[in-house]
Amino acid sequence: MTKHTATDDVSLLQMMKDGDHEAFTAIYNKYWYPLMQHTMKAVRVYSEAEDIVQEIFVSIWKNRAKLEINYTLSTYLFNSARYMAIRNIERNITRSNYLQRLSDQIDNGGVPSPETLLHMRNLEEKIEQAIANLPEKMREIFNLSRKQQLSYKEIALQLGISEETVRKQISNALQRLRNQVGYMPAGLIFLLSLIPHHS
C-alpha cells in the first residue's frame, strides 16, 4: 500500500478524483473533527451532526469524478456543512416552495453544488447588510436573540423592556429583512443569520 507524502488539499483532491482511496482517507482524517465541531454549533445533537458529516464525505467520494470546486476544499466542506445544518434545522420548522427550490439544486449525493453554496452565501451577505440597516434598538434586540440565543424573557430582563416589546421588535426586524432581501420564510432568514461562519 502506498503512503502519500502529499498533504496539501489541491493534491489530495486531485488524487481522490482519480480514485485514490488513501487520498480520500487523508481528507477524511483531516476534516472530520473540525467539521463535527462546526456542525455541532448549529444542530446541537451529536448523532445528527455525525450524520451530516458522514453524508458529506460519502457524497464527495461517490461524486468524486464530477466534483468541480472553484474555491478551496475547506471552504467547500464547511459551507456544505453549514448548508446541510440549515436544512436539518429547517425540516423541523417550516417548508416552502422557496426552500424546496434550493433543495432541488442539491446533488444526488445530498451535498449542495458549488452554485447552490454561492447562492446561499449571497443571501447571507444580503441578510447581514439588511441587519446592519436596522434601527439601533431593533438591531440590538435581534442580535441578542440570534447571536446570543437569548429568550424573549431574557432579552426583556436584560434591556428592561416587556416581552411583548421584544416580540414586536423581532417580528418587525424580520419583516424589514424580508422587504430588503426579498421574500423568504422567517425561519430561513433567522437561520442564515444564526449559523456560525467558518473563517
Secondary structure as GFF3:
##gff-version 3
##sequence-region A 1 199
A	DSSP	alpha_helix	9	17	.	.	.	ID=ss1
A	DSSP	alpha_helix	21	43	.	.	.	ID=ss2
A	DSSP	alpha_helix	46	62	.	.	.	ID=ss3
A	DSSP	three_ten_helix	64	66	.	.	.	ID=ss4
A	DSSP	alpha_helix	73	90	.	.	.	ID=ss5
A	DSSP	alpha_helix	97	104	.	.	.	ID=ss6
A	DSSP	alpha_helix	114	132	.	.	.	ID=ss7
A	DSSP	alpha_helix	136	146	.	.	.	ID=ss8
A	DSSP	alpha_helix	152	159	.	.	.	ID=ss9
A	DSSP	alpha_helix	163	181	.	.	.	ID=ss10
A	DSSP	alpha_helix	186	194	.	.	.	ID=ss11
###
